[in-house]
Amino acid sequence: MRNPSTPRDTARRAPPPKRSSALLLRLAPRDTALFRFLLEAHDNLAYFTSLEPKTALLKLVYSPDQHGSVVETLERIARTVPLEWRPWPFPEIGAEPSSA
């Protein structure tokens, strides 16, 4: 039996991110429901909001520490639902790239 005075998880964890990351997605409007279904199959990895419902311009929001998993998931979904994605917000034209 576990001693109640000892912490359950002794591994050190990184502090939670202060901000979410986002990507801008474009897909065919008829594929929005299927995209939602396929994304939800990945256990709350990300969620999206429609910026332009008629043209299926979506903003995908996720935790920055999940970026690799999000891109991997989008690549898998893109085999079924044709889509493209870009960074959000768009980098400023002529601005120096930010260091992460």
C-alpha positions as a Python dict, from the first residue, in 0.01 Angstrom:
ca = {
    (1, 'M'): (0, 0, 0),
    (2, 'R'): (126, 348, -88),
    (3, 'N'): (220, 584, 192),
    (4, 'P'): (-21, 883, 160),
    (5, 'S'): (254, 1128, 256),
    (6, 'T'): (472, 1039, -46),
    (7, 'P'): (398, 1191, -385),
    (8, 'R'): (257, 958, -650),
    (9, 'D'): (482, 1077, -927),
    (10, 'T'): (841, 1149, -836),
    (11, 'A'): (950, 1223, -1196),
    (12, 'R'): (1018, 1587, -1266),
    (13, 'R'): (782, 1740, -1514),
    (14, 'A'): (829, 2045, -1729),
    (15, 'P'): (607, 2336, -1631),
    (16, 'P'): (289, 2358, -1838),
    (17, 'P'): (308, 2590, -2138),
    (18, 'K'): (172, 2940, -2088),
    (19, 'R'): (25, 2959, -2438),
    (20, 'S'): (-124, 2722, -2689),
    (21, 'S'): (17, 2672, -3037),
    (22, 'A'): (-195, 2691, -3349),
    (23, 'L'): (-196, 2606, -3717),
    (24, 'L'): (-413, 2737, -3997),
    (25, 'L'): (-578, 2456, -4197),
    (26, 'R'): (-761, 2455, -4527),
    (27, 'L'): (-968, 2165, -4655),
    (28, 'A'): (-1279, 2111, -4863),
    (29, 'P'): (-1592, 2220, -4673),
    (30, 'R'): (-1753, 1880, -4734),
    (31, 'D'): (-1463, 1717, -4542),
    (32, 'T'): (-1496, 1919, -4220),
    (33, 'A'): (-1710, 1661, -4037),
    (34, 'L'): (-1481, 1375, -4138),
    (35, 'F'): (-1177, 1578, -4030),
    (36, 'R'): (-1340, 1642, -3690),
    (37, 'F'): (-1413, 1269, -3652),
    (38, 'L'): (-1055, 1169, -3740),
    (39, 'L'): (-905, 1436, -3513),
    (40, 'E'): (-1125, 1335, -3218),
    (41, 'A'): (-997, 978, -3258),
    (42, 'H'): (-661, 1105, -3130),
    (43, 'D'): (-767, 1162, -2767),
    (44, 'N'): (-787, 1540, -2731),
    (45, 'L'): (-459, 1603, -2911),
    (46, 'A'): (-602, 1925, -3056),
    (47, 'Y'): (-926, 2105, -3130),
    (48, 'F'): (-1027, 2340, -3406),
    (49, 'T'): (-1251, 2633, -3469),
    (50, 'S'): (-1389, 2743, -3805),
    (51, 'L'): (-1267, 3084, -3914),
    (52, 'E'): (-1455, 3069, -4245),
    (53, 'P'): (-1713, 2788, -4241),
    (54, 'K'): (-1808, 2821, -4609),
    (55, 'T'): (-1447, 2774, -4724),
    (56, 'A'): (-1338, 2540, -4440),
    (57, 'L'): (-1060, 2764, -4311),
    (58, 'L'): (-984, 2624, -3966),
    (59, 'K'): (-764, 2722, -3673),
    (60, 'L'): (-619, 2415, -3502),
    (61, 'V'): (-515, 2470, -3138),
    (62, 'Y'): (-287, 2239, -2940),
    (63, 'S'): (-24, 2226, -2666),
    (64, 'P'): (321, 2332, -2794),
    (65, 'D'): (480, 2020, -2648),
    (66, 'Q'): (255, 1812, -2877),
    (67, 'H'): (369, 1976, -3203),
    (68, 'G'): (538, 1663, -3339),
    (69, 'S'): (236, 1447, -3264),
    (70, 'V'): (2, 1704, -3420),
    (71, 'V'): (203, 1719, -3744),
    (72, 'E'): (226, 1339, -3754),
    (73, 'T'): (-151, 1313, -3704),
    (74, 'L'): (-221, 1573, -3975),
    (75, 'E'): (2, 1382, -4216),
    (76, 'R'): (-195, 1064, -4144),
    (77, 'I'): (-532, 1240, -4178),
    (78, 'A'): (-417, 1402, -4505),
    (79, 'R'): (-404, 1052, -4660),
    (80, 'T'): (-783, 1040, -4619),
    (81, 'V'): (-884, 1407, -4619),
    (82, 'P'): (-686, 1634, -4853),
    (83, 'L'): (-573, 1933, -4646),
    (84, 'E'): (-293, 2181, -4609),
    (85, 'W'): (-164, 2367, -4307),
    (86, 'R'): (48, 2671, -4228),
    (87, 'P'): (185, 2832, -3911),
    (88, 'W'): (-50, 3053, -3712),
    (89, 'P'): (-13, 3343, -3689),
    (90, 'F'): (160, 3397, -4019),
    (91, 'P'): (519, 3516, -3985),
    (92, 'E'): (556, 3883, -4062),
    (93, 'I'): (687, 3950, -4412),
    (94, 'G'): (1050, 4059, -4392),
    (95, 'A'): (1071, 3990, -4017),
    (96, 'E'): (1358, 3797, -3869),
    (97, 'P'): (1262, 3441, -3773),
    (98, 'S'): (1197, 3402, -3404),
    (99, 'S'): (1414, 3164, -3206),
    (100, 'A'): (1234, 2895, -3014),
}
